């Protein structure tokens, strides 16, 4: 089968009116995910990026109490049906510091990688990326805009739709 990427595909937009809705998106993402997926998360502080990672990791079988923002340790690993590797680049001094974490090895590994503040390290991310932009609409409402730029991310996006 020859699978090609149609980058002109419309993005998938999901409006979450509560944390429960964000959790539902995380479950949908877990059901669509496959090994080798890299997810770039972009949005302001408090937008729900870590909440989405927690929901996805939990749906993949990880212990939800182990999922937290890796702001101070920079990377967290959660294990379930598919391993989840969770990066937070908020406190990194520069792009080189991200590369020094060995992120490239994780990207080519057997898990799903989430990179919070992905726009800060865009030059170090793989071309095949599921990009999730989070917009705060109200105190408990968020809009998730999801786009794909490669074969793996496009398959996942297709399953999400």
Backbone as ProteinMPNN parsed JSONL, in Angstrom:
{"seq_chain_A": "XXXXXXXXXXXXXXXXXXXXXXXXXXXXXXXXXXXXXXXXXXXXXXXXXXXXXXXXXXXXXXXXXXXXXXXXXXXXXXXXXXXXXXXXXXXXXXXXXXXXXXXXXXXXXXXXXXXXXXXXXXXXXXXXXXXXXXXXXXXXXXXXXXXXXXXXXXXXXXXXX", "coords_chain_A": {"N_chain_A": [[0.843, -1.173, 0.0], [0.582, 2.194, -0.816], [1.109, 4.925, 0.968], [0.552, 8.262, 1.024], [1.31, 11.629, 2.004], [-0.965, 14.16, 2.445], [-0.596, 17.294, 2.764], [-2.339, 19.336, 2.553], [-4.595, 18.733, 3.838], [-7.3, 19.506, 5.98], [-6.948, 20.927, 9.237], [-7.571, 19.249, 12.367], [-9.907, 20.281, 14.628], [-10.691, 20.658, 17.989], [-12.897, 21.41, 20.483], [-12.716, 21.903, 23.862], [-14.656, 22.031, 26.672], [-14.29, 21.642, 29.269], [-12.145, 20.147, 31.799], [-12.652, 17.451, 31.691], [-13.409, 17.114, 29.033], [-10.941, 17.629, 27.829], [-9.563, 15.422, 28.793], [-10.978, 13.462, 27.406], [-10.154, 13.998, 24.789], [-7.47, 13.306, 25.086], [-7.751, 10.544, 25.483], [-8.787, 9.825, 22.998], [-6.574, 10.472, 21.426], [-4.716, 8.655, 22.438], [-5.884, 6.264, 21.557], [-5.526, 6.563, 18.846], [-2.816, 6.748, 18.546], [0.556, 5.692, 17.684], [3.654, 3.887, 17.866], [6.573, 5.854, 17.532], [5.416, 8.275, 17.09], [5.616, 11.776, 17.27], [4.708, 14.482, 19.174], [4.125, 17.853, 19.123], [3.51, 20.313, 21.403], [1.915, 23.38, 21.822], [1.237, 26.343, 23.465], [-0.009, 28.729, 25.892], [1.089, 29.19, 29.369], [-0.701, 27.165, 31.63], [-2.564, 26.279, 29.802], [-3.331, 23.654, 29.43], [-1.644, 21.71, 28.441], [-0.031, 19.788, 29.816], [-2.094, 18.432, 31.062], [-3.359, 17.219, 28.872], [-1.294, 15.48, 28.074], [-1.166, 13.849, 30.368], [-3.712, 12.657, 30.291], [-3.553, 11.233, 27.887], [-1.347, 9.508, 28.356], [-2.356, 8.073, 30.545], [-4.549, 6.78, 29.353], [-3.088, 5.107, 27.773], [-2.185, 3.33, 29.592], [-0.463, 4.12, 31.64], [0.42, 5.065, 35.004], [-1.621, 7.453, 36.344], [-0.937, 9.174, 38.45], [1.751, 9.455, 38.238], [2.263, 11.199, 36.234], [3.376, 14.311, 35.517], [4.225, 17.786, 35.09], [7.277, 18.05, 33.457], [8.966, 20.187, 34.038], [11.169, 20.81, 35.72], [12.789, 18.55, 35.684], [13.011, 18.051, 33.057], [12.559, 15.812, 31.332], [10.213, 13.195, 31.389], [9.36, 9.775, 31.816], [6.87, 7.475, 31.006], [5.194, 4.411, 31.415], [3.282, 2.128, 29.598], [0.934, 0.563, 27.459], [2.084, 1.646, 25.138], [5.166, 3.228, 25.418], [5.531, 6.508, 26.861], [7.136, 9.519, 26.342], [7.935, 12.485, 27.795], [8.649, 15.718, 27.294], [9.649, 18.945, 28.476], [10.269, 22.076, 27.46], [10.331, 24.582, 28.52], [12.056, 25.799, 30.453], [14.562, 25.573, 29.354], [17.766, 26.812, 28.374], [18.547, 27.222, 25.737], [18.208, 26.091, 22.295], [20.165, 24.195, 21.798], [20.547, 22.994, 24.276], [18.312, 21.408, 24.429], [18.814, 19.548, 22.389], [20.995, 18.335, 23.556], [19.817, 16.765, 25.47], [19.361, 14.375, 24.284], [17.16, 13.987, 22.74], [16.666, 13.251, 20.087], [17.195, 10.512, 19.965], [15.066, 9.49, 21.424], [12.983, 10.269, 19.743], [13.275, 8.569, 17.584], [12.634, 6.197, 18.677], [10.679, 3.646, 20.374], [8.354, 4.702, 21.361], [5.813, 7.181, 22.174], [6.345, 10.556, 21.819], [6.016, 13.558, 23.594], [6.354, 16.993, 23.33], [6.443, 19.752, 25.165], [5.988, 23.265, 24.73], [6.912, 23.351, 22.128], [7.405, 25.122, 20.059], [9.628, 26.516, 20.867], [11.783, 24.93, 20.346], [11.758, 24.235, 17.706], [13.521, 23.813, 15.534], [14.849, 21.512, 16.218], [13.077, 19.472, 16.151], [11.553, 16.564, 14.656], [10.726, 16.257, 11.148], [8.354, 14.897, 10.684], [5.675, 15.47, 12.412], [3.132, 15.755, 14.807], [1.34, 18.433, 15.401], [0.044, 20.308, 18.011], [-1.808, 22.951, 18.787], [-2.809, 24.933, 21.432], [-5.422, 26.921, 22.423], [-6.606, 29.208, 24.741], [-9.88, 29.669, 25.529], [-11.716, 30.385, 27.466], [-12.002, 30.418, 31.091], [-12.276, 27.596, 31.633], [-12.37, 26.518, 29.122], [-10.98, 25.287, 26.086], [-9.397, 25.352, 22.863], [-8.208, 22.968, 20.7], [-6.025, 22.707, 18.125], [-5.081, 20.66, 15.614], [-2.527, 19.522, 13.554], [-0.727, 17.781, 10.946], [2.451, 16.643, 9.703], [3.786, 14.606, 8.328], [4.236, 11.073, 7.546], [3.658, 9.26, 9.772], [2.436, 11.014, 11.633], [0.353, 11.93, 10.036], [-1.179, 9.604, 9.65], [-2.059, 9.208, 12.266], [-3.493, 11.59, 12.693], [-5.518, 11.221, 10.78], [-6.868, 9.05, 11.934], [-7.79, 10.297, 14.229], [-9.666, 12.07, 13.22]], "CA_chain_A": [[0.0, 0.0, 0.0], [1.352, 3.418, -0.907], [0.461, 5.975, 1.734], [1.193, 9.56, 0.827], [0.85, 12.662, 2.903], [-1.611, 15.298, 1.822], [-0.46, 18.355, 3.747], [-3.412, 20.308, 2.385], [-5.717, 18.306, 4.685], [-7.747, 20.453, 6.993], [-6.592, 20.535, 10.604], [-8.631, 18.75, 13.234], [-10.104, 21.185, 15.751], [-11.472, 20.055, 19.067], [-13.194, 22.359, 21.549], [-12.906, 21.302, 25.179], [-15.343, 22.982, 27.542], [-13.955, 21.27, 30.644], [-11.004, 19.223, 31.886], [-13.157, 16.146, 31.262], [-13.324, 17.12, 27.572], [-9.515, 17.475, 27.504], [-9.268, 14.011, 29.051], [-11.558, 12.686, 26.303], [-9.239, 14.15, 23.653], [-6.303, 12.477, 25.387], [-8.114, 9.146, 25.23], [-8.868, 9.68, 21.534], [-5.204, 10.489, 20.925], [-4.113, 7.367, 22.805], [-6.433, 5.241, 20.669], [-5.016, 6.802, 17.489], [-1.344, 6.819, 18.577], [1.407, 4.554, 17.343], [5.063, 4.098, 18.173], [7.251, 6.748, 16.6], [4.703, 9.546, 16.998], [6.14, 12.918, 18.02], [3.66, 15.49, 19.322], [4.585, 19.159, 19.574], [2.448, 21.039, 22.088], [2.171, 24.813, 21.853], [0.174, 27.092, 24.128], [0.466, 29.482, 27.045], [1.046, 28.553, 30.683], [-2.046, 26.876, 32.092], [-3.476, 25.975, 28.691], [-3.778, 22.267, 29.48], [-0.706, 20.835, 27.725], [0.284, 18.645, 30.678], [-3.355, 17.7, 31.258], [-3.537, 16.37, 27.692], [-0.295, 14.403, 28.152], [-1.598, 12.934, 31.438], [-4.872, 11.899, 29.807], [-3.088, 10.296, 26.859], [-0.521, 8.489, 29.005], [-3.252, 7.241, 31.353], [-5.293, 5.913, 28.428], [-2.142, 4.108, 27.274], [-1.898, 2.395, 30.67], [0.472, 4.649, 32.638], [-0.14, 5.487, 36.282], [-1.888, 8.891, 36.209], [-0.276, 9.955, 39.501], [3.159, 9.638, 37.885], [2.36, 12.17, 35.147], [3.416, 15.709, 35.952], [5.022, 18.612, 34.193], [8.702, 17.787, 33.664], [9.646, 21.475, 33.927], [12.452, 20.857, 36.42], [13.615, 17.407, 35.311], [13.068, 18.187, 31.598], [11.926, 14.684, 30.641], [9.6, 12.143, 32.193], [9.025, 8.563, 31.056], [5.707, 6.771, 31.542], [5.13, 3.14, 30.711], [1.995, 1.494, 29.428], [0.883, -0.179, 26.194], [3.137, 2.302, 24.367], [5.853, 4.174, 26.31], [5.338, 7.938, 26.609], [8.278, 10.34, 26.732], [7.334, 13.808, 27.965], [9.662, 16.776, 27.396], [9.189, 20.309, 28.701], [11.401, 22.931, 27.073], [10.08, 25.927, 29.023], [13.187, 26.355, 31.204], [15.847, 25.368, 28.69], [18.431, 28.081, 28.045], [18.594, 27.383, 24.286], [17.869, 24.907, 21.498], [21.26, 23.213, 21.957], [20.291, 22.262, 25.522], [17.323, 20.38, 24.107], [19.524, 18.516, 21.629], [21.875, 17.644, 24.504], [19.023, 15.8, 26.234], [19.258, 13.133, 23.532], [15.779, 13.877, 22.258], [16.624, 12.575, 18.788], [17.118, 9.066, 20.216], [13.681, 9.203, 21.816], [12.123, 10.448, 18.573], [13.387, 7.405, 16.695], [12.43, 5.016, 19.508], [9.475, 2.811, 20.323], [7.263, 5.304, 22.105], [5.191, 8.429, 21.739], [7.024, 11.688, 22.454], [5.326, 14.834, 23.713], [7.276, 18.096, 23.586], [5.752, 20.986, 25.528], [6.688, 24.465, 24.258], [7.599, 22.861, 20.924], [7.831, 26.247, 19.231], [10.939, 26.983, 21.345], [12.836, 24.023, 19.865], [11.251, 23.769, 16.413], [14.603, 23.364, 14.65], [15.327, 20.203, 16.672], [11.997, 18.49, 16.059], [11.533, 15.869, 13.367], [9.79, 16.764, 10.14], [7.087, 14.204, 10.918], [5.266, 16.008, 13.7], [1.743, 16.08, 15.072], [1.412, 19.733, 16.086], [-1.193, 20.634, 18.711], [-1.821, 24.316, 19.312], [-3.881, 25.077, 22.408], [-5.869, 28.294, 22.637], [-7.504, 29.365, 25.887], [-11.092, 30.386, 25.126], [-12.372, 30.831, 28.7], [-11.296, 29.767, 32.205], [-12.242, 26.133, 31.532], [-12.56, 26.111, 27.723], [-9.785, 25.301, 25.259], [-9.487, 24.858, 21.494], [-7.017, 22.233, 20.278], [-5.914, 22.68, 16.66], [-4.119, 19.588, 15.377], [-2.072, 19.373, 12.178], [0.281, 16.735, 10.756], [3.417, 16.983, 8.655], [4.546, 13.435, 7.908], [3.456, 9.842, 7.4], [3.125, 8.76, 11.047], [1.498, 11.991, 12.188], [-0.832, 11.984, 9.174], [-2.021, 8.442, 9.971], [-2.685, 9.473, 13.572], [-4.497, 12.632, 12.472], [-6.64, 10.597, 10.067], [-7.623, 8.26, 12.902], [-8.457, 11.234, 15.136], [-10.809, 12.672, 12.522]], "C_chain_A": [[0.888, 1.235, 0.0], [0.585, 4.524, -0.192], [1.224, 7.266, 1.521], [0.585, 10.572, 1.781], [0.242, 13.787, 2.086], [-1.605, 16.424, 2.842], [-1.523, 19.439, 3.578], [-4.64, 19.912, 3.209], [-6.037, 19.372, 5.709], [-7.277, 19.986, 8.365], [-7.825, 19.993, 11.322], [-8.729, 19.726, 14.398], [-11.061, 20.544, 16.735], [-11.657, 21.114, 20.151], [-13.488, 21.596, 22.83], [-13.528, 22.36, 26.084], [-15.046, 22.723, 29.01], [-12.701, 20.388, 30.615], [-11.418, 17.821, 31.439], [-13.098, 16.03, 29.733], [-11.867, 16.977, 27.113], [-9.09, 16.029, 27.723], [-9.807, 13.128, 27.924], [-10.691, 12.803, 25.056], [-7.984, 13.32, 23.866], [-6.565, 11.002, 25.131], [-8.21, 8.878, 23.729], [-7.458, 9.618, 20.93], [-4.493, 9.181, 21.248], [-4.599, 6.254, 21.884], [-5.902, 5.36, 19.247], [-3.502, 6.666, 17.407], [-0.681, 5.529, 18.113], [2.835, 4.9, 17.717], [5.697, 4.972, 17.101], [6.565, 8.092, 16.428], [5.402, 10.596, 17.852], [5.07, 14.007, 17.98], [4.28, 16.77, 19.86], [3.42, 19.939, 20.138], [2.826, 22.511, 22.219], [0.973, 25.499, 22.494], [0.721, 27.772, 25.363], [0.461, 28.645, 28.329], [-0.411, 28.338, 31.083], [-3.037, 26.507, 31.016], [-3.994, 24.552, 28.712], [-2.863, 21.297, 28.756], [-0.386, 19.593, 28.555], [-0.95, 17.809, 30.94], [-3.6, 16.739, 30.093], [-2.54, 15.212, 27.703], [-0.723, 13.379, 29.197], [-2.75, 12.057, 30.951], [-4.454, 10.861, 28.773], [-2.293, 9.159, 27.482], [-1.374, 7.537, 29.836], [-4.038, 6.276, 30.469], [-4.394, 4.85, 27.814], [-1.679, 3.147, 28.369], [-0.909, 2.875, 31.71], [-0.29, 5.028, 33.907], [-0.372, 6.999, 36.235], [-1.184, 9.74, 37.269], [1.203, 10.196, 39.198], [3.353, 10.729, 36.835], [2.278, 13.584, 35.707], [4.252, 16.486, 34.952], [6.501, 18.366, 34.474], [9.551, 19.059, 33.626], [11.025, 21.456, 34.579], [13.354, 19.677, 36.115], [13.759, 17.281, 33.806], [12.471, 17.035, 30.814], [11.392, 13.692, 31.664], [9.304, 10.966, 31.266], [7.882, 7.853, 31.767], [5.522, 5.496, 30.726], [3.744, 2.529, 30.768], [2.061, 0.675, 28.151], [1.929, 0.333, 25.209], [3.837, 3.243, 25.344], [5.592, 5.615, 25.881], [6.547, 8.676, 27.172], [7.829, 11.795, 26.664], [8.431, 14.836, 28.241], [8.986, 18.105, 27.696], [10.378, 21.233, 28.451], [11.297, 24.342, 27.642], [11.317, 26.563, 29.669], [14.546, 26.147, 30.536], [16.443, 26.708, 28.267], [18.497, 28.325, 26.546], [18.287, 26.056, 23.602], [18.913, 23.811, 21.679], [21.046, 22.372, 23.218], [19.265, 21.156, 25.296], [17.987, 19.228, 23.355], [20.402, 17.685, 22.566], [21.138, 16.643, 25.384], [18.963, 14.435, 25.55], [17.873, 12.908, 22.968], [15.692, 13.094, 20.961], [16.526, 11.055, 18.952], [15.707, 8.661, 20.627], [12.759, 9.275, 20.601], [12.154, 9.242, 17.652], [13.154, 6.1, 17.454], [11.063, 4.386, 19.348], [8.271, 3.431, 21.009], [6.622, 6.475, 21.403], [5.872, 9.542, 22.521], [6.127, 12.914, 22.445], [6.355, 15.892, 24.063], [6.449, 19.339, 23.881], [6.621, 22.171, 25.147], [7.494, 24.129, 23.012], [8.085, 23.997, 20.034], [9.202, 26.78, 19.641], [12.09, 26.136, 20.807], [12.497, 23.471, 18.484], [12.348, 23.222, 15.511], [15.135, 21.983, 15.02], [14.265, 19.11, 16.569], [12.021, 17.81, 14.698], [10.515, 16.49, 12.414], [8.397, 16.163, 10.323], [6.612, 14.545, 12.329], [3.752, 16.216, 13.733], [1.777, 17.328, 15.95], [0.053, 20.039, 16.694], [-1.038, 22.021, 19.327], [-3.04, 24.469, 20.202], [-4.163, 26.56, 22.602], [-6.838, 28.31, 23.808], [-8.678, 30.23, 25.435], [-11.812, 31.026, 26.315], [-11.669, 30.097, 29.848], [-11.22, 28.241, 32.122], [-12.365, 25.632, 30.099], [-11.273, 26.29, 26.925], [-10.134, 24.853, 23.841], [-8.145, 24.213, 21.166], [-7.044, 22.163, 18.755], [-4.765, 21.736, 16.322], [-3.819, 19.477, 13.89], [-0.969, 18.321, 12.128], [1.197, 17.103, 9.603], [4.279, 15.803, 8.223], [3.672, 12.195, 7.917], [2.839, 9.354, 8.709], [2.087, 9.727, 11.591], [0.226, 12.091, 11.35], [-1.754, 10.791, 9.435], [-2.768, 8.678, 11.287], [-3.781, 10.522, 13.42], [-5.729, 12.058, 11.761], [-7.504, 9.78, 11.012], [-8.36, 9.166, 13.889], [-9.729, 11.793, 14.516], [-11.938, 11.665, 12.452]], "O_chain_A": [[1.856, 1.297, 0.758], [-0.444, 4.999, -0.673], [2.418, 7.343, 1.812], [-0.518, 10.383, 2.295], [0.86, 14.301, 1.154], [-2.496, 16.508, 3.687], [-1.593, 20.365, 4.386], [-5.613, 20.664, 3.274], [-5.151, 20.048, 6.231], [-7.214, 18.784, 8.626], [-8.962, 20.25, 10.927], [-7.736, 19.972, 15.083], [-12.088, 19.974, 16.367], [-10.68, 21.65, 20.673], [-14.387, 20.757, 22.881], [-12.984, 23.453, 26.239], [-15.48, 23.47, 29.887], [-12.259, 19.945, 29.555], [-10.609, 17.089, 30.869], [-12.773, 14.967, 29.203], [-11.587, 16.289, 26.131], [-8.337, 15.475, 26.922], [-9.161, 12.155, 27.534], [-10.507, 11.821, 24.337], [-7.486, 12.697, 22.928], [-5.699, 10.293, 24.621], [-7.769, 7.834, 23.248], [-7.189, 8.812, 20.039], [-3.748, 8.658, 20.419], [-3.816, 5.397, 21.476], [-5.836, 4.366, 18.524], [-2.956, 6.488, 16.318], [-1.266, 4.446, 18.146], [3.181, 6.072, 17.866], [5.394, 4.843, 15.915], [7.063, 8.957, 15.708], [5.74, 10.345, 19.009], [4.592, 14.399, 16.915], [4.889, 16.769, 20.93], [2.445, 20.201, 19.434], [3.921, 22.843, 22.672], [-0.171, 25.26, 22.105], [1.805, 27.427, 25.833], [-0.093, 27.547, 28.371], [-1.251, 29.219, 30.898], [-4.236, 26.428, 31.283], [-5.004, 24.261, 28.072], [-3.265, 20.167, 28.481], [-0.461, 18.472, 28.051], [-0.854, 16.585, 31.032], [-3.998, 15.592, 30.297], [-2.904, 14.083, 27.375], [-0.655, 12.175, 28.948], [-2.752, 10.847, 31.178], [-4.95, 9.734, 28.786], [-2.528, 7.989, 27.18], [-1.141, 6.329, 29.831], [-4.176, 5.098, 30.797], [-4.878, 3.805, 27.38], [-0.875, 2.252, 28.109], [-0.542, 2.103, 32.595], [-1.495, 5.277, 33.873], [0.588, 7.757, 36.099], [-0.868, 10.902, 37.015], [1.836, 11.044, 39.827], [4.483, 11.141, 36.574], [1.271, 13.996, 36.283], [4.903, 15.91, 34.081], [6.931, 18.466, 35.623], [10.716, 19.019, 33.23], [11.963, 22.037, 34.034], [14.571, 19.783, 36.269], [14.56, 16.476, 33.33], [11.927, 17.25, 29.731], [12.04, 13.395, 32.668], [9.031, 11.148, 30.08], [7.922, 7.654, 32.981], [5.675, 5.499, 29.504], [3.124, 2.426, 31.826], [3.117, 0.152, 27.798], [2.583, -0.455, 24.526], [3.159, 3.996, 26.042], [5.451, 5.906, 24.693], [6.929, 8.482, 28.326], [7.398, 12.277, 25.616], [9.061, 14.817, 29.298], [7.878, 18.363, 27.225], [11.38, 21.166, 29.163], [12.092, 25.21, 27.283], [11.589, 27.743, 29.45], [15.574, 26.514, 31.105], [15.725, 27.619, 27.857], [18.503, 29.474, 26.104], [18.127, 25.028, 24.26], [18.574, 22.628, 21.708], [21.333, 21.175, 23.223], [19.347, 20.091, 25.908], [17.74, 18.062, 23.66], [20.534, 16.475, 22.388], [21.763, 15.765, 25.981], [18.558, 13.449, 26.166], [17.461, 11.77, 22.744], [14.737, 12.346, 20.756], [15.85, 10.388, 18.168], [15.214, 7.608, 20.222], [11.863, 8.446, 20.445], [11.153, 8.93, 17.006], [13.442, 5.02, 16.938], [10.384, 4.563, 18.337], [7.265, 2.754, 21.218], [6.847, 6.73, 20.22], [5.965, 9.478, 23.747], [5.549, 13.267, 21.416], [7.143, 15.71, 24.991], [5.833, 19.915, 22.985], [7.848, 22.1, 25.229], [8.632, 24.575, 22.863], [9.08, 23.842, 19.327], [9.87, 27.432, 18.84], [13.24, 26.573, 20.812], [12.907, 22.363, 18.138], [12.118, 22.252, 14.79], [15.809, 21.349, 14.208], [14.538, 17.948, 16.871], [12.454, 18.398, 13.707], [9.571, 17.159, 12.835], [7.388, 16.843, 10.138], [7.089, 13.978, 13.312], [3.17, 16.78, 12.806], [2.196, 17.273, 17.106], [-0.964, 20.035, 16.001], [-0.254, 22.232, 20.252], [-4.164, 24.176, 19.791], [-3.266, 27.347, 22.904], [-7.778, 27.517, 23.857], [-8.497, 31.373, 25.013], [-12.438, 32.077, 26.18], [-10.824, 29.237, 29.598], [-10.206, 27.654, 32.5], [-12.458, 24.424, 29.884], [-10.572, 27.293, 27.06], [-11.059, 24.065, 23.645], [-7.089, 24.824, 21.33], [-7.98, 21.62, 18.169], [-3.619, 21.982, 16.696], [-4.727, 19.355, 13.068], [-0.352, 18.009, 13.146], [0.793, 17.777, 8.656], [5.412, 16.005, 7.789], [2.492, 12.267, 8.26], [1.643, 9.067, 8.764], [0.989, 9.319, 11.969], [-0.858, 12.311, 11.891], [-2.975, 10.945, 9.443], [-3.958, 8.382, 11.4], [-4.876, 10.36, 13.96], [-6.859, 12.389, 12.119], [-8.731, 9.806, 10.913], [-9.454, 8.822, 14.336], [-10.741, 11.968, 15.195], [-12.999, 11.965, 11.905]]}, "name": "protein", "num_of_chains": 1, "seq": "XXXXXXXXXXXXXXXXXXXXXXXXXXXXXXXXXXXXXXXXXXXXXXXXXXXXXXXXXXXXXXXXXXXXXXXXXXXXXXXXXXXXXXXXXXXXXXXXXXXXXXXXXXXXXXXXXXXXXXXXXXXXXXXXXXXXXXXXXXXXXXXXXXXXXXXXXXXXXXXXX"}
